[in-house]
């Protein structure tokens, strides 16, 4: 039986966050590319789907976005909340299940990697 992805990340959350902080694929390719595609986000309400430990959400907040993020992993949600220190709303939710947001709640949705 395959475990839900959120459970998989529970066990590896700290190692993933450490890797993603400065890895070539996360920090030097994906994050800068996604941020570039987002353009000017000042004042934009952004949903960071599967936000992980909150690196992209933090960068969006630094650029003036109003960010809401979610992840299936409780450990990732806690890391993102600590990283953002109340500057963004971070929730636990899972892609593939109904999300706790009204239609039209966001101007932009990002889902890195």
Secondary structure, 3 states (H helix, E strand, C coil): CCCCHHHHHHHHHHHHHHHHHHCHHHHHHHHHHHHHHHCCCCCCEEEEECCCCCHHHHHHHHCCCEEEEEECCHHHHHHHHHHHCCCCEEEECCCCCCCCCCCCCCCEEECCC
